[in-house]
């Protein structure tokens, strides 16, 4: 009985953008986290403790998530003005489409 060599396929975790609902690799999206203290932060490592939601790296998705409040719903938190300002500042650094 011969054993065939097969390349081991690495599992790529998939996540969904809360604005445009497209599915992509976890590394291709930006994670926003509601920390246990209740603050909302951009989590570039993808490993911070707390409830997370994902957005594409497109400015349009960030605008839609803020306008339709889908980010606040996904994080189950009310976004205060300070949180919105912090997220909008991060979004300004992203590419325009």
Helices and strands as residue ranges (DSSP letters): E 14-16, E 23-25, G 26-28, E 30-34, E 40-43, E 51-55, H 59-67, H 70-75, H 81-92
